[in-house]
Amino acid sequence: MQDHAPEPTDGGAAPVGAAPRLHARIFTVLAARIAAGALPPGAVLLESRLAAQFGISRAPARQALARLAERGLVARTAGRGWVVTGDPAAPRAVATLEPVRLVPSSSWQRFYPEVERAIVARTAFASWRVIETELARYYAVSRTVAREMIARLHQRGVVRRDARFRWYAPALTPDHVGELYELRWLLEPVALRKAMPAVPAGFVAALRRRLEAAIARAETLDGQTLDELEADLHVRLLGHCGSAAMMESLRLYQSLLVAHSFLYNWVPRLYPTEPFLPEHLGIVERLEAGAVEEAAVALEAHLKASLGRALARIDQVAKAPPPEPLPYLARMP
């Protein structure tokens, strides 16, 4: 089997021209299999078997397992190995996994981070048609590789298809962003309520510890760290909701999270410390105390407050000189 592993969801984008680090790619494959149920609760993962499966040394396998544990997806067993969390009563058995050959670094992953940043940077100014043939020509890759990059952009909510099946990136106008945030505060509290019964033991406590550590050094946090803290609550926690239809709906506004990642790095700080940090902590503390309904109400209030902050950041970008034109992006009227 050949796994085209996507960009790591918890390690930030790889540098342009480089594939994601090996342990990040393994983490992504394993996390996806856990989410899909291919690795059910109780499945035991061994470093030695993972190393053999991926054709690697044990060190990156160990790093990938440690990152899964940080996310509450696996836990160390009393004996050897790591067990997939989710059901303490599930019978334990060493997982038998289909061998995986990681794709070489010449895949779409080499160029994707740059393409995503380029498009998101320009959506503060206008909507853009994405031209597949020009994208392939610009990076000197096949149309298959260009198509894979566009598919990832679509998965991330950055691009959409119009009535004529052409790809475009919608502008981050106040109306568009407002509609996306309204969708968020309607759906995310529902997803939170559905997710909590399935959240692994220790997951919420780990979120709280990361938030407390971040707040202690809030004035020095970089964009990647802020992006990760956003994803902890809005992507990873809600991902346990168990509803494929709801997760597909939530995916439609993931472009907002991508935009936040860009804006955190490219616009001056609007606040000495990010207001979402104590808001997230308040939500997580309520969850840890078992007050799920209070947490859902706090999540809705947090999202409503976030709308104004997001618009302020986008406005800062829109006032700056526009980026240079790119041949694979055509400005729409």
N, C-alpha and C positions, 0 to 999 in steps of 0.2 A: 504493500500500500504506500502511496505517496501523499504526505500531508502538506498542503500549502498553508502553513501556519500563519495566521494574521499577525499584525503588529501586537506586541504584548499590551494587555489591557491594564497592567499595573506597573509597568516599568518605564513608561514614557516612550516617545518615538525614537527609533534608532537614528543615528546620524545619516544624512543623505549619502548614498553611495555604499552603505554598509548594511548587511543583514542584521536583524535583531540578534542579540547575544544568545548563545546556545541554550543556556538555562532558561532564558525568557521564552524561547520558542517551545521548549519542552513543557514549561509551565502552561503555555497557551493551549497546547494539544491536550494535556491532561485535564485542565480546567474545563475545556469544551466537552470532553468525554464524560466528566462527572456531571456536568449540566444536562447532557443528553441522556444520562442513565446508563451509558455503556460501562461506566465504573460505578456500580450501585453502592449504597451504604453497606459497610462491612467488608468491602473489597480491600485486601491488603496489598500494598505496593512496596516492593523491595528495591533498594538501590541497585543491586547487582542485576536484577532482571530488567529494570529500566535501562541500565547502561547497555545491556545486550540488545534490547529492543530497538534503541535508537542508534546503536553502533557508536557509542561514546564512552568516555571514562566515567567513573562513579561521581567525580566532583560536581559536574553540572547537573547530574541527576539528583544529588543531595541538595544542591541549591534550589532546584525546581520544587522539590518536596518541602523545603523550608518555606518557600514563598506560598505554596498551597496551604501550609499550616498557618501562616500569618493571616490568610483570608478565611480561616475556619473551615476549609474544605477537607483537610485531613488532620489526623492527630497521631502522635506516636503511640505505638502499642506497648504493652507491658514487656513483650518479648522483643523481637526484631521487626523492623519495618514500620510502615505507616498505614493507618486504616482510614478509609473514606468515611466521613462523619454523616450524620443525618438520622440514624436510627440505632440507639445503643443496643437494642435487642436483636439487630440483624446478625445472622450467622457470619462468621469470619472465614474467608478463604483467600488464599493468595491469588491475585488477579492474573489471568492469562490474557495477554494482550497481543493483538495482531502486530507483527513487525512494522515499523515505520521508517521510511527513509526521508529525512528532511531535505527539502529542495535546495539546490545551490543558490548562492547569493545573487545570481543573475536574474532572479524572479522579480515580480512587480514590487516586492517589499523594499528593494533598493531605492526606488524612486517615490514610493507612495507618500512618505512624510512631507517631502518638498511639495508635491502636488496638492496635498490637503491644505498645507499652510498657504500656498499661493492662492487657492480658490477662496478660502475663508477670509483672507486679508482683503480680497476684492469685493466680497459680498456686502461689506459696509458701504460700498459706493453704488452698486447696481446689481442686477441679475445678469448671469452670464451663461451663454450656450457653451457646452463642453463638446469639442469636436474630436472624436476618437482618432480619426486618421492623423490629425495634426499632433495630438498627444503622442502617438506612436512615433511620428517623424521627429518630434522635438527631443525625445529621449533615445532615439535610434533603437527602438525595440519593435517587436512584432505587434500586430493589432490584437493578438491574443493577450499579450502582457498589458497593453493599454486597456483592453476590455476588463481584465482582472482588477486593475486599479479603479476603474469606474464602478465596478461591482462593489468594491470595498467602500468607495465614497457613498454609494447608495445605501449600503448597510449602515453606515455611520450617520445617515440622514443629511449628508452635505449636498447631494444632488438628487433630482427627481426626474421623472419622465413626463413630458407634456402629452397632449392628446394625439400628437403625431409621432409619439414614441422617441422623441429627441431628448437628450439629456441636458438638464440645465441646473444651475445653482441659484436658488432664489435669493434676492436681496434681503439683508437683515433690516428691513424697514420697521418703524415702530408698530405698524399694524400687524405685520407678519410675526414679529417677536411677541407682541401682545397675545396673538392667537395661540402661539406655541406655549406660552406660559399659562394661558388659561387651560389648555389641554393638560398641562402638567399638574396644576393644582386640583383638577378634577380627577385625574387618574392615579397620581402617585399615592395619595392617602389610601385609596382602595387597594392598590398593589401592596402597600405596607401592611395593611390588615391581613391580606391573604398570605403574605410572605412569612410573617412571624412564626406561625406554627412549624414551619419547615426550616427555619434558620438554625444552623448547627450550634451546639453548645459552645460557648466561648467567643462566638463571632461578634456579638454586640459589645462584649467587654473589650475585645481587641480594638474595635472602632473607637470606644471611649478613650482607651489609653493613647491611641494615635492622635486623637483630637486634643487631649490634655497636653501631650508633648508638643504638639504644633502651637497651641495657644501660649505655651511657656516661651516660645521663641517666635511669636507671630510677626514681629517686625522684620525678620530676616528670611521669611519663607519665599522660595522662588516659585515661578509659574508652574513648573512640573509638579512640585509638592502640593500646591493648591489644587491643581487638576486632579491629583490622586485622591485628595481628601473629598472633593466633590463626587468622584466616582464611587468612593466607598459607600456612601449613602444612596445616591441616586441610581447607581447601576448595579453594584455588587449585592447590596442588601435587598433591593427590590427584585433582583433576579431570582430570588427564591420564591416568588409568588406562585409559581407552578402553572400559570396560564399563558399558553403560547400566544393566544389572541391578544391578551393584554400586553405582553412583551413586544409584540409586533407594533401595537399602537404606541407604546413608549418609545420604540426605536425611531418613530417619525420625527421626534423632536431632539434626537441625540445630537443633531447639528448644533444645538445651543451649547451642549457640553464641549463640543469641539471648538466652538467660537470662544467660549470662556477660556479654554486652554491657550488659544492664540492671544486673546486680549490680556490675560494675566502677564504674558511675556512682552507684549508690544506697546502697551499704553502705560503712562505714569500711574503710580498708585493713587487711587481716589481717596483712600482711607489709610491712616497709620497702620491699622490691622484690619484684616478682612472681616466684615460683619457676619459673614456666613459661619465663621468658626464657632462662636458661642451659640448661634442658632442651631447648628448641627449637634453640638454637645447637649443642648437642652432636649432635643428629640431623642438622642441616644440614651440619655439618662432616664427619660420616661420609659423607653423600651426596656432598659435593664431593670427598672422597678416593676415591670409588668403592666404599666399603664399604657397599653397600646392605643386606646382611643384618644387619650390626651396627646400622645405622640403624633397621631394622624392629624389632629387639629393643629398642632404646632408645625407640622410639615407644610400644611396648606398655608399657614400664616407666613412661614419662611419663604415659600415660593412667591407669594404675592409681594413681599418686601423685595425679593430679588429682581423683580421685573424692572423697577426703576433704576437699580444699580447696573443692570445689563444694558439698558438703553443709554445710560450715561457713558459707559465704556465705548459702546458702538459710536456714539456721537463724537467722542474724542478721535477715533480712527477716521471717521468721515471728514473731519476738519483738516486732516493732514493731507499733504500732497498725494495724489493717487499713485499707486504702484505702476511700474513699467508694464506696457502691454505684453501679452503672451499669445503666440500664434494659435494655441489650442483653446483659447477663451475668446468668444465673441460677445461684446457687450450688447445686451438686449434693450430695446426701447423702454 
